[in-house]
Every structure is written in structure tokens, then in C-alpha cells.
């Protein structure tokens, strides 16, 4: 809501009619000397200054507008809005994202699998304000990019850092899941769960997925698994961020979904397959809706000052008025 915190400043606007009233009383009349310009016994001089008169009016309007904007700035213009502030913890979610080369396959609505996953994650993180989100990425090994946080800006920045080949060419699903579990163990959130987004099966790393599943079950952490992409021959193109080498060709996509289903079933979660961005978005919405909890919250008023915007435009108007008076009209101001 737009408002002024110091409306008394608008009393300064009364100076405008006061100025014109004093001029009417000739208090501020300019000193002038009458002069007659004409040829001997000829026609008197006629002043044709319609253009100058228009420019003079425009300059006056600009000057008055500048004064009005300065007065508005003194009135402290603000935009106030309510923001929901949660006073109790929601769910802690860690996304475990596959960065192996197969995630560069371009078969999710003409997007690569990894980019589709990143956009869906970003969208769902923006909808559930009371949750905390973290990111674990895995290739041949796994690493946490950011532990569960409610800082949307930092989370989005770290999510953008997820690139193909970031941690090698394999798929260490077990390492990725166990890393996520370890970062949720110390969490005091009432609900904790993992969302694994991958298009393959475990073929690297030192920890078997079953070991990670057992660790999650023992700590009441559910694992949801989303298999991304279609099966068959799909185009693939990417640049490995670790080596800088560019790859282009086709991928025979035929991952074993049974192993992924077993991970989800054993960890008290669910398995989904997403072949389009819409399916991926709906899947993540369904998962977060399934794990929603009641949170306490309050509202706080956030005000943003806008006086500097008014002063900026006031400066533009006064410079424009000066330019017309001094440069165009050639008057001394």
C-alpha cells in the first residue's frame, strides 16, 4: 500500500498559490523599461513569439513539477506490505540432484533433464515459504552444495551452480543419499525428507543405496524418487565443467526404474516418473503437499522508502526547465 509518512509536508504546496498572489499584488514584479521600436513614420514593431511563449510555459510547468516532487519527497513516500513470518519450523527438504552426463539429454519439453529439474526445484522452493531447502549433487562422488536453508537467494544461486560433470561422469546415488541423510540428522524440523532426481542407476561411489536407505529409515527420513526423461534414443549436448570439453551426440536412454522404485518403497516414500516439465512440477507439488505440516506464523509490516525516486525525477525536471530557459530561450537564470 502506497502512503506518505509525513503528510504535513504537503502544506509547503501552499507556497505556490502564495507566490502567484504576491505577484498579483506586484510584490515580485520585475523592473521593466518601456521602449518603442518602429521605423520612421513606418509600421511599429510586432512581436511574434508564440513559440517562445510555449517553451516558457513548458519550462514553468517543469519547474513547478520539480517543486511538487521535492515536497512529495519531504512527505516520506513509502510502500508498505505484509510479509508472513513463520515462528515454528516446517519441513526440511534436501534435493539430491544427478549431474552425470546423461542428465544433459534434451528430452524434457526440449529442455535438458538437469535444467528442467532445476527450474522445477526453483519453482517449488518459491511456493512453500515455511520450508527449508538444501541441495546435494552427485556424479562419481557426492557433495552438499547448501544445507537446508530458508534463504531463497542463496539457495537459488547454489542451484544455478549445478552443472553437468561437476563431480565426475558416474552416478553415485548411494553417496548422494547418504550425504543428504547426514545433513538432516542434526535438523530439529518436525519432518525431514529427501527428493532424489535422477535418470540412472547406481554405478559409482563407495556407499550402496541400500545402506543409505537403511540410514534414512533409522532416522525417520523419507526418500522420494523422481525418474526424469524418456526411454529410447535422445539427443545430448553438453560441456563438461571440469574439463571444458564439449560433447555432442545421442544417448540410448534405458535406465532401470525398478532399482529406483525399491529405494523409494524401502524409505517410506514414493517413486514417480516425469517426462515433461508439467509432470515434474506436479510431482514436486504432490510431494510437498503430502509432507505439509501446520506451522505457526505472524505478519510483519515491511516499508520501502521512495523519497529518492521523487528527488531523482525532481532533478530531471529542474534540469529540463533550466535547459529551456538558458539554452533555448537564452534567458539569464
JOUR-V889668 format. One record per residue. N is the residue number from 1. RES is the residue in one letter. SS is DSSP state (a for helix, b for strand, c for the rest). PSI is psi in degrees with one decimal (* if undefined). OMEGA is omega in degrees with one decimal (* if undefined). Layout:
# JOUR-V889668
n:N res:RES ss:SS psi:PSI omega:OMEGA
n:N res:RES ss:SS psi:PSI omega:OMEGA
This chain:
# JOUR-V889668
n:1 res:X ss:c psi:131.0 omega:-179.3
n:2 res:X ss:b psi:136.3 omega:-177.5
n:3 res:X ss:b psi:167.5 omega:175.5
n:4 res:X ss:b psi:125.6 omega:-178.0
n:5 res:X ss:c psi:-19.1 omega:-179.4
n:6 res:X ss:c psi:67.5 omega:-175.5
n:7 res:X ss:a psi:-18.7 omega:179.5
n:8 res:X ss:a psi:-21.7 omega:179.9
n:9 res:X ss:a psi:-22.3 omega:-179.6
n:10 res:X ss:a psi:-12.9 omega:175.1
n:11 res:X ss:a psi:-22.5 omega:177.7
n:12 res:X ss:a psi:-21.5 omega:178.5
n:13 res:X ss:a psi:-20.2 omega:177.4
n:14 res:X ss:a psi:-16.7 omega:177.4
n:15 res:X ss:a psi:-26.3 omega:-178.7
n:16 res:X ss:a psi:-56.1 omega:177.1
n:17 res:X ss:a psi:-30.0 omega:177.8
n:18 res:X ss:a psi:-41.2 omega:179.2
n:19 res:X ss:a psi:-46.0 omega:-179.6
n:20 res:X ss:a psi:-32.6 omega:177.1
n:21 res:X ss:a psi:-42.9 omega:178.5
n:22 res:X ss:a psi:-33.8 omega:176.3
n:23 res:X ss:a psi:-37.5 omega:177.7
n:24 res:X ss:a psi:-33.7 omega:175.8
n:25 res:X ss:c psi:2.5 omega:179.3
n:26 res:X ss:c psi:26.4 omega:175.9
n:27 res:X ss:c psi:-36.8 omega:-178.6
n:28 res:X ss:c psi:30.9 omega:-179.8
n:29 res:X ss:c psi:139.8 omega:178.0
n:30 res:X ss:c psi:147.3 omega:176.2
n:31 res:X ss:c psi:127.6 omega:-178.9
n:32 res:X ss:c psi:152.2 omega:178.3
n:33 res:X ss:c psi:118.7 omega:179.9
n:34 res:X ss:c psi:143.3 omega:178.4
n:35 res:X ss:c psi:143.9 omega:179.1
n:36 res:X ss:c psi:123.6 omega:179.8
n:37 res:X ss:c psi:117.7 omega:178.6
n:38 res:X ss:b psi:159.2 omega:173.5
n:39 res:X ss:c psi:157.6 omega:178.8
n:40 res:X ss:c psi:120.0 omega:-177.2
n:41 res:X ss:c psi:22.1 omega:179.7
n:42 res:X ss:c psi:-165.1 omega:-177.4
n:43 res:X ss:c psi:136.9 omega:179.1
n:44 res:X ss:b psi:155.2 omega:179.2
n:45 res:X ss:c psi:132.4 omega:178.5
n:46 res:X ss:c psi:129.7 omega:-179.6
n:47 res:X ss:c psi:118.5 omega:177.9
n:48 res:X ss:c psi:89.6 omega:-173.9
n:49 res:X ss:c psi:40.4 omega:-180.0
n:50 res:X ss:a psi:-40.3 omega:-180.0
n:51 res:X ss:a psi:-43.9 omega:178.9
n:52 res:X ss:a psi:-37.7 omega:-179.9
n:53 res:X ss:a psi:-40.5 omega:179.3
n:54 res:X ss:a psi:-45.2 omega:179.0
n:55 res:X ss:a psi:-37.2 omega:179.2
n:56 res:X ss:a psi:-39.5 omega:177.9
n:57 res:X ss:a psi:-43.3 omega:179.3
n:58 res:X ss:a psi:-43.7 omega:179.5
n:59 res:X ss:a psi:-39.7 omega:179.0
n:60 res:X ss:a psi:-40.6 omega:178.2
n:61 res:X ss:a psi:-43.4 omega:178.3
n:62 res:X ss:a psi:-42.5 omega:-179.3
n:63 res:X ss:a psi:-43.8 omega:177.6
n:64 res:X ss:a psi:-41.2 omega:179.0
n:65 res:X ss:a psi:-39.2 omega:178.3
n:66 res:X ss:a psi:-43.5 omega:178.8
n:67 res:X ss:a psi:-42.7 omega:179.5
n:68 res:X ss:a psi:-41.2 omega:179.6
n:69 res:X ss:a psi:-37.1 omega:176.7
n:70 res:X ss:a psi:-42.0 omega:177.8
n:71 res:X ss:a psi:-42.5 omega:177.8
n:72 res:X ss:a psi:-37.3 omega:177.9
n:73 res:X ss:a psi:-40.6 omega:176.9
n:74 res:X ss:a psi:-25.0 omega:179.7
n:75 res:X ss:c psi:1.6 omega:177.2
n:76 res:X ss:c psi:70.8 omega:177.4
n:77 res:X ss:b psi:135.6 omega:-179.9
n:78 res:X ss:b psi:155.3 omega:168.8
n:79 res:X ss:b psi:120.4 omega:-178.3
n:80 res:X ss:b psi:141.1 omega:176.3
n:81 res:X ss:b psi:152.2 omega:178.1
n:82 res:X ss:b psi:139.4 omega:176.8
n:83 res:X ss:b psi:132.0 omega:-180.0
n:84 res:X ss:b psi:128.3 omega:179.4
n:85 res:X ss:b psi:119.1 omega:-178.9
n:86 res:X ss:b psi:132.3 omega:-178.9
n:87 res:X ss:c psi:0.1 omega:175.3
n:88 res:X ss:c psi:155.9 omega:-176.3
n:89 res:X ss:c psi:145.0 omega:171.7
n:90 res:X ss:c psi:-148.9 omega:179.1
n:91 res:X ss:b psi:149.0 omega:171.5
n:92 res:X ss:b psi:124.2 omega:-176.6
n:93 res:X ss:b psi:132.4 omega:174.4
n:94 res:X ss:b psi:120.9 omega:174.9
n:95 res:X ss:b psi:126.3 omega:177.1
n:96 res:X ss:b psi:108.2 omega:-169.7
n:97 res:X ss:b psi:128.8 omega:178.4
n:98 res:X ss:b psi:127.4 omega:177.3
n:99 res:X ss:c psi:21.3 omega:178.2
n:100 res:X ss:c psi:160.4 omega:-175.4
n:101 res:X ss:a psi:-31.3 omega:-178.7
n:102 res:X ss:a psi:-21.6 omega:178.6
n:103 res:X ss:a psi:-3.9 omega:175.3
n:104 res:X ss:a psi:-0.2 omega:177.7
n:105 res:X ss:b psi:133.8 omega:-174.6
n:106 res:X ss:b psi:76.2 omega:-176.6
n:107 res:X ss:b psi:17.9 omega:177.3
n:108 res:X ss:b psi:87.1 omega:-177.0
n:109 res:X ss:c psi:45.9 omega:178.3
n:110 res:X ss:c psi:18.2 omega:173.6
n:111 res:X ss:b psi:155.4 omega:174.1
n:112 res:X ss:b psi:156.2 omega:-178.0
n:113 res:X ss:a psi:-40.9 omega:-177.2
n:114 res:X ss:a psi:-37.8 omega:179.0
n:115 res:X ss:a psi:-38.2 omega:176.7
n:116 res:X ss:a psi:-41.6 omega:178.8
n:117 res:X ss:a psi:-42.7 omega:-179.0
n:118 res:X ss:a psi:-41.4 omega:179.6
n:119 res:X ss:a psi:-39.5 omega:179.2
n:120 res:X ss:a psi:-39.1 omega:177.1
n:121 res:X ss:a psi:-44.4 omega:-179.7
n:122 res:X ss:a psi:-39.4 omega:-178.9
n:123 res:X ss:a psi:-44.0 omega:-176.9
n:124 res:X ss:a psi:-31.2 omega:178.2
n:125 res:X ss:a psi:-28.5 omega:178.9
n:126 res:X ss:a psi:-16.5 omega:-177.6
n:127 res:X ss:a psi:-38.3 omega:-176.1
n:128 res:X ss:c psi:86.8 omega:-173.4
n:129 res:X ss:c psi:-24.1 omega:-175.7
n:130 res:X ss:c psi:-3.9 omega:-178.9
n:131 res:X ss:c psi:160.2 omega:171.4
n:132 res:X ss:b psi:139.3 omega:-174.4
n:133 res:X ss:b psi:143.6 omega:175.7
n:134 res:X ss:b psi:167.1 omega:-178.7
n:135 res:X ss:b psi:129.0 omega:169.8
n:136 res:X ss:b psi:131.4 omega:177.2
n:137 res:X ss:b psi:152.0 omega:178.4
n:138 res:X ss:b psi:146.4 omega:171.3
n:139 res:X ss:c psi:-111.0 omega:172.4
n:140 res:X ss:c psi:-19.1 omega:173.8
n:141 res:X ss:c psi:178.4 omega:-175.4
n:142 res:X ss:b psi:154.3 omega:178.4
n:143 res:X ss:b psi:146.6 omega:175.7
n:144 res:X ss:b psi:126.6 omega:176.6
n:145 res:X ss:b psi:-37.9 omega:177.4
n:146 res:X ss:b psi:128.9 omega:176.1
n:147 res:X ss:b psi:169.1 omega:-178.4
n:148 res:X ss:b psi:126.1 omega:-178.0
n:149 res:X ss:b psi:157.0 omega:174.2
n:150 res:X ss:c psi:11.1 omega:176.6
n:151 res:X ss:c psi:101.6 omega:-175.5
n:152 res:X ss:a psi:-36.9 omega:-177.2
n:153 res:X ss:a psi:-50.0 omega:-179.9
n:154 res:X ss:a psi:-41.5 omega:179.7
n:155 res:X ss:a psi:-45.1 omega:-179.6
n:156 res:X ss:a psi:-38.9 omega:178.5
n:157 res:X ss:a psi:-44.2 omega:-179.8
n:158 res:X ss:a psi:-34.3 omega:177.5
n:159 res:X ss:a psi:-38.4 omega:178.5
n:160 res:X ss:a psi:-21.0 omega:179.7
n:161 res:X ss:c psi:-12.1 omega:-179.0
n:162 res:X ss:c psi:113.6 omega:-178.3
n:163 res:X ss:c psi:156.3 omega:178.7
n:164 res:X ss:c psi:135.5 omega:177.9
n:165 res:X ss:c psi:9.9 omega:-177.6
n:166 res:X ss:c psi:-35.8 omega:-178.4
n:167 res:X ss:c psi:33.9 omega:176.7
n:168 res:X ss:c psi:-179.1 omega:-172.1
n:169 res:X ss:c psi:-3.0 omega:-177.4
n:170 res:X ss:c psi:-169.5 omega:177.7
n:171 res:X ss:c psi:86.2 omega:-179.4
n:172 res:X ss:c psi:72.3 omega:-176.9
n:173 res:X ss:a psi:-40.7 omega:179.5
n:174 res:X ss:a psi:-42.7 omega:178.1
n:175 res:X ss:a psi:-41.0 omega:179.8
n:176 res:X ss:a psi:-44.9 omega:-179.4
n:177 res:X ss:a psi:-42.9 omega:-179.4
n:178 res:X ss:a psi:-35.7 omega:176.3
n:179 res:X ss:a psi:-41.7 omega:179.0
n:180 res:X ss:a psi:-42.7 omega:179.2
n:181 res:X ss:a psi:-44.2 omega:-178.8
n:182 res:X ss:a psi:-32.5 omega:-179.7
n:183 res:X ss:a psi:-5.4 omega:175.6
n:184 res:X ss:a psi:-12.3 omega:-176.8
n:185 res:X ss:c psi:-38.9 omega:-177.0
n:186 res:X ss:c psi:-0.8 omega:-178.2
n:187 res:X ss:c psi:140.5 omega:177.3
n:188 res:X ss:c psi:11.6 omega:179.7
n:189 res:X ss:c psi:145.1 omega:179.9
n:190 res:X ss:c psi:-24.5 omega:176.8
n:191 res:X ss:b psi:137.4 omega:179.4
n:192 res:X ss:b psi:129.8 omega:177.2
n:193 res:X ss:b psi:165.6 omega:-175.0
n:194 res:X ss:b psi:140.3 omega:173.3
n:195 res:X ss:b psi:110.7 omega:-179.9
n:196 res:X ss:b psi:125.3 omega:177.1
n:197 res:X ss:b psi:113.1 omega:-174.3
n:198 res:X ss:b psi:168.4 omega:176.0
n:199 res:X ss:c psi:17.6 omega:-176.3
n:200 res:X ss:c psi:-163.1 omega:179.0
n:201 res:X ss:c psi:162.5 omega:-175.4
n:202 res:X ss:c psi:122.0 omega:178.6
n:203 res:X ss:c psi:13.3 omega:-179.8
n:204 res:X ss:c psi:178.6 omega:177.8
n:205 res:X ss:c psi:176.6 omega:-176.9
n:206 res:X ss:c psi:-8.0 omega:-177.8
n:207 res:X ss:c psi:127.5 omega:179.1
n:208 res:X ss:c psi:144.3 omega:178.8
n:209 res:X ss:a psi:-34.6 omega:179.6
n:210 res:X ss:a psi:-34.6 omega:177.8
n:211 res:X ss:a psi:-42.9 omega:178.1
n:212 res:X ss:a psi:-38.7 omega:178.5
n:213 res:X ss:a psi:-44.1 omega:178.9
n:214 res:X ss:a psi:-40.5 omega:178.6
n:215 res:X ss:a psi:-39.5 omega:178.4
n:216 res:X ss:a psi:-43.3 omega:-180.0
n:217 res:X ss:a psi:-42.0 omega:-178.6
n:218 res:X ss:a psi:-22.6 omega:-178.4
n:219 res:X ss:c psi:18.0 omega:175.7
n:220 res:X ss:c psi:46.5 omega:177.9
n:221 res:X ss:c psi:114.9 omega:179.9
n:222 res:X ss:b psi:150.3 omega:178.0
n:223 res:X ss:b psi:120.3 omega:173.8
n:224 res:X ss:b psi:138.6 omega:-176.2
n:225 res:X ss:b psi:132.2 omega:177.9
n:226 res:X ss:b psi:115.0 omega:174.9
n:227 res:X ss:b psi:119.6 omega:-173.5
n:228 res:X ss:b psi:137.6 omega:172.1
n:229 res:X ss:c psi:172.3 omega:179.9
n:230 res:X ss:c psi:171.4 omega:177.3
n:231 res:X ss:c psi:148.0 omega:-176.6
n:232 res:X ss:b psi:-162.5 omega:-179.4
n:233 res:X ss:b psi:121.5 omega:-176.9
n:234 res:X ss:b psi:147.9 omega:179.0
n:235 res:X ss:b psi:148.6 omega:179.3
n:236 res:X ss:b psi:138.3 omega:179.0
n:237 res:X ss:b psi:127.6 omega:179.9
n:238 res:X ss:b psi:163.9 omega:173.7
n:239 res:X ss:b psi:122.3 omega:-179.9
n:240 res:X ss:c psi:117.6 omega:-175.8
n:241 res:X ss:c psi:-23.8 omega:-178.9
n:242 res:X ss:c psi:-36.5 omega:-175.6
n:243 res:X ss:c psi:-19.5 omega:-176.4
n:244 res:X ss:c psi:2.9 omega:-178.5
n:245 res:X ss:c psi:139.7 omega:-178.6
n:246 res:X ss:b psi:137.8 omega:-180.0
n:247 res:X ss:b psi:144.8 omega:-179.9
n:248 res:X ss:b psi:138.2 omega:179.5
n:249 res:X ss:b psi:-144.8 omega:-179.2
n:250 res:X ss:b psi:149.7 omega:-177.7
n:251 res:X ss:b psi:132.1 omega:174.1
n:252 res:X ss:b psi:95.1 omega:-174.4
n:253 res:X ss:b psi:111.2 omega:-179.0
n:254 res:X ss:c psi:55.5 omega:-176.3
n:255 res:X ss:c psi:154.8 omega:-178.3
n:256 res:X ss:c psi:106.6 omega:-177.8
n:257 res:X ss:a psi:-18.8 omega:-177.5
n:258 res:X ss:a psi:-39.4 omega:179.9
n:259 res:X ss:a psi:-35.2 omega:178.4
n:260 res:X ss:a psi:-38.1 omega:177.0
n:261 res:X ss:a psi:-39.6 omega:-179.9
n:262 res:X ss:a psi:-38.7 omega:178.5
n:263 res:X ss:a psi:-47.4 omega:-178.2
n:264 res:X ss:a psi:-43.3 omega:-177.8
n:265 res:X ss:a psi:-46.1 omega:-177.9
n:266 res:X ss:a psi:-29.5 omega:-176.8
n:267 res:X ss:c psi:21.4 omega:175.4
n:268 res:X ss:c psi:33.6 omega:177.0
n:269 res:X ss:c psi:-149.8 omega:179.0
n:270 res:X ss:c psi:155.8 omega:177.6
n:271 res:X ss:b psi:136.6 omega:177.9
n:272 res:X ss:b psi:154.7 omega:170.7
n:273 res:X ss:b psi:134.5 omega:-178.0
n:274 res:X ss:b psi:118.2 omega:180.0
n:275 res:X ss:c psi:-12.6 omega:178.3
n:276 res:X ss:c psi:164.3 omega:178.4
n:277 res:X ss:a psi:-36.8 omega:179.6
n:278 res:X ss:a psi:-43.0 omega:177.4
n:279 res:X ss:a psi:-38.5 omega:179.7
n:280 res:X ss:a psi:-44.6 omega:177.8
n:281 res:X ss:a psi:-45.7 omega:-179.4
n:282 res:X ss:a psi:-36.1 omega:179.3
n:283 res:X ss:a psi:-48.1 omega:-179.2
n:284 res:X ss:a psi:-36.0 omega:176.6
n:285 res:X ss:a psi:-41.0 omega:179.9
n:286 res:X ss:a psi:-41.6 omega:-179.7
n:287 res:X ss:a psi:-48.3 omega:-178.8
n:288 res:X ss:a psi:-33.0 omega:177.2
n:289 res:X ss:a psi:-36.2 omega:179.6
n:290 res:X ss:a psi:-28.2 omega:-176.7
n:291 res:X ss:c psi:14.9 omega:-177.3
n:292 res:X ss:c psi:147.7 omega:178.2
n:293 res:X ss:c psi:161.0 omega:179.0
n:294 res:X ss:c psi:128.5 omega:-179.9
n:295 res:X ss:c psi:146.3 omega:173.5
n:296 res:X ss:c psi:143.4 omega:-179.9
n:297 res:X ss:b psi:163.5 omega:174.9
n:298 res:X ss:b psi:174.8 omega:179.4
n:299 res:X ss:b psi:142.2 omega:173.0
n:300 res:X ss:b psi:150.1 omega:-178.9
n:301 res:X ss:b psi:125.3 omega:178.1
n:302 res:X ss:b psi:125.7 omega:-179.9
n:303 res:X ss:b psi:137.2 omega:178.5
n:304 res:X ss:b psi:122.2 omega:-178.3
n:305 res:X ss:b psi:141.6 omega:-178.7
n:306 res:X ss:c psi:16.2 omega:-178.3
n:307 res:X ss:a psi:-33.3 omega:-178.3
n:308 res:X ss:a psi:-32.0 omega:177.5
n:309 res:X ss:a psi:-41.9 omega:179.3
n:310 res:X ss:a psi:-40.8 omega:178.7
n:311 res:X ss:a psi:-35.2 omega:179.2
n:312 res:X ss:a psi:-48.0 omega:-179.8
n:313 res:X ss:a psi:-30.6 omega:175.7
n:314 res:X ss:a psi:-41.3 omega:178.2
n:315 res:X ss:a psi:-40.5 omega:179.1
n:316 res:X ss:a psi:-44.2 omega:-178.8
n:317 res:X ss:a psi:-41.6 omega:-177.6
n:318 res:X ss:a psi:-33.6 omega:175.9
n:319 res:X ss:a psi:-39.3 omega:178.4
n:320 res:X ss:a psi:-40.9 omega:178.5
n:321 res:X ss:a psi:-42.8 omega:178.1
n:322 res:X ss:a psi:-42.0 omega:-178.9
n:323 res:X ss:a psi:-44.0 omega:-180.0
n:324 res:X ss:a psi:-46.9 omega:-177.5
n:325 res:X ss:a psi:-46.6 omega:-171.4
n:326 res:X ss:a psi:-43.7 omega:-173.0
n:327 res:X ss:a psi:-48.6 omega:-175.7
n:328 res:X ss:a psi:-49.2 omega:-177.1
n:329 res:X ss:c psi:-17.3 omega:178.1
n:330 res:X ss:c psi:26.9 omega:179.8
n:331 res:X ss:c psi:153.1 omega:175.3
n:332 res:X ss:c psi:117.6 omega:-177.2
n:333 res:X ss:c psi:* omega:*
